[in-house]
Amino acid sequence: MSSVQLKLIILIVLDNNIIMKFLSLAPSTRPTKKLMIKLLTDDNKIKTIHFGSRHSKTYLDHHDKKKRENYLFRHFMNEDWRQINPGSLSAFLLWGPHTNLNQNLNLYLRNFNIARS
């Protein structure tokens, strides 16, 4: 996979008008998941999404660009990264372009039109 193809995968143009507010990002309360995000929906319901395998390393841990490329290529075919779901959260936050979780979180919130509360 070329770097251009990889950039196209990451820079998906997202066309949604979902209005949500970011509440928190914290370690997951589920024993097999790494993180959980809490969002406030437009109808004032809290949406909690658990994502990432607790026992696996990610780009945030090892900073290995080849492993990142392989992960993204492997998961791109089977996950819908245009929606807010565990797959897109893992791809953008744990395997995103930065090795810093907060930078990847900011990118995710911006791409999905999620406001900070």
Secondary structure, 3 states (H helix, E strand, C coil): CCHHHHHHHHCCCCCCCCCEEEEEEEECCCCCEEEEEEEECCCCCEEEEEEEECCCCCHHHHCCHHHHHHHHHHHHCCCCCCCCCHHHHHHHHHCCCCCCHHHHHHHHHHHCCEEEC
